[in-house]
Amino acid sequence: MAGHFEPLAGGGAAVALDEVEVSILRSLAVQLLELIGPGDDGGPDAADPLARLFAEGPSEPPADPALARLFPDAYGDPDKEQDRQERAHSAEFRRYTENDLRTRKREDALGMVRSLDSLSVAGDSAAVLRLTPEDCARWLGTLNDLRLTIGARLEITNEDDGDALFRLPDEDPRKPMVMAYLWLGGLQETLVEALMA
């Protein structure tokens, strides 16, 4: 079980994590929360579900490449310049969906942090983290968001970019990020496999 998820009887998945792995995952999830930004400030309409439903979000894509990867435009080809109509449709779609998407991503990352905080890891031993099916969905979302963010920071845009980065010498300053990207991918893959078992 060490280093990969295994299915649990009755649903969910489990993984054994040591203290370093818990620390890295927690740190990455907290950094993701900081990148996504604070949640709803609880303004005057916070208690009104109808007002929240129609609350408008941003209409422009984020300038940060990592946030742009997490919150992509809904219309147009990402490799081509958008025409006027695609920009208008993307702005309208973003205005009514990005706040909810940010909230979900924030809740998923918080779920990961809370589940990691519930573990008691001592010394060189590993603790087994058991996730419910709902927790697994949150973890999958956050693992994907972390990989998208790191991929954007490493400027991975296609498979060829990743292949070159994987062969970096150990002294390259990007190497730890590449290793985290690979490790998160392995966790994500084994979690999917555990849920499909």
N, C-alpha and C positions, 0 to 999 in steps of 0.2 A: 504494500500500500504506500510505502514511502515515496513521495514525489509524484504520485498520480492518484486520481480519484477512482474509487470503486463503488459499484452500486450498493445500496442498502435495501434489505428486504422491506417491502412495503412502500418503496419510493425514496427518492433522495439519493445522496451520495456522501462518501466519507473520504478524507485524505489525512495522512499523517504529515504534520508540519513541525519542523524544529524551530528553535527560538529565532534563528537568523531569517528563516523563510517567513515566519510570522511578522517579524520586524520589517522586512522588505515589502511584503504585501500591504501591511498597514500604512507604511510610509507612502507607497505609491497611491493607495486609495485616498489618503489625506491630501496629497498633492493634486489628485484629480478633482477632489472637492474644491480646493482652492482655485483651480483653473476654471471650473464650471461657474463658480461664484456663489454668492449668498442666495438664499431662497427668498420667497415672497416676504416682504417686510411686515405683513399683517396690517396693511393700510385699512382705511375705513370700510372697504368692501370685502375684507378677508373672510368674514363670516357668511357672506351672501354667495351661495353656490352659483346663482345665475350671473352675478357680476363677475365672478372668477371665470366662468365659462366664456364670457365675451371680453375678458381683459385682453388688451392688445400688447403684443410683445414687439421685439425689434423687427424692422423690415429689411435691414441690410445684413449681409453675411458678416460673420466675425472677421476681423483683420488678422487675428492670430491663426496661423496655418493649422495648429492642433485643434482649435475650436472650430475652424471651418471644416475639418474632417469629422468632428463629432456632430456638427450641425450643418450638413451640406445643403445646397440648394436643391429644391424638389424638382425643378424643371431644367431642361437643357443638358447638354453633354458636358461633363466636367472637364474634358480636354479641349473644349472649344469655347470661344467667346459667346456669351448669351446675346440673343437679339433683344430688342426692346420689349416684345411681348413676353418672352421667357423671363426677363428680369421682373416685369410687372407681376406675372403669375407667381414667381418665386417669392417676391416680397410679400404678396398677399398671403400665401401659404405659410411663410415664416411668421408673419404677424400673429396668426391664430394658432400656431402649433409649437413654436419654440419654447414658450414658457412652460408648457406641460412636459415637453421633452427634457428640458433642463431639470424640472422637478423630479421626473422619473429617474434620470441619471444620478441625481443627487441622492435620492432615496436608496437606489441600488448600491452606491458607494458607501453610504452610511450603514447599510445592512452588512456589507462586507466588514467594515471596521468593527461593528458591534459583535459579529460572530468571532472575529479574531480576538477581540478583547475578552471574550468569554472563555478562552483557552487558558489553561495553566501549564506552561512549559517550564521545566526545571533542568538546568544544566545542559548536557549533551543529548538528553532524551527528546523524543518527539511526542506531541500530543495529537490525538485523533480528533479532527473536526468533523462533526456529523451535521449535514445540511438537510433540511426538509426540501421537498420539491419547490416550494416558494423561494426558499433561500438559494437553491440552485439556479433558479431563473435570475435572481439578483446578481449572483456571482458571475453567471455567463455574461450578463450585460456589462458588468464592471470589468471583467477580464477583457472583453472585446473593446471597451472604451479605452482601457489602459494600452492595449496593443495599437489601437488607432492613434492615440496620442504619441506614443513612443515612435511609431512609424512615421508620423508627421515630423517629429523632431529629428529623426534620422534621414528624413527626406526620401523615404521608401514610397515610390509611386507605382512600381510594378515589381513583378517577381525577379527581374534581372537586377534591380537595385538591391534587393535583399540578399541575393546570392553573393554579390560583391562585398557587402558588409559582413557577411558571415565568415569571410576569409581574412578579416582584419588581423593584423599582428596584435599581440597582447598589449604592447605599449601604446596603441592608439587610444586616445581618450574616449572614443565612442564605444569601445569594446564592452564596458559594463552595461551600457544601454542596450547593445545588441544582445548580450547574454540575457538580460531581463526580458527583452522582446521574445526571444526563443523559449525561455522558461515559461512565460505567461501563455505562449501558444501551446506548449505541451500540457499545461494545466487545463486550458480551455478545451483542447482536443479530448483529454481523458474524461473531463466532466461531461462532455457531449456523449461520449461512448458509454459512460456509466448510466446516463439517463436513458439511453436507447437499449440497454441490456434487458 
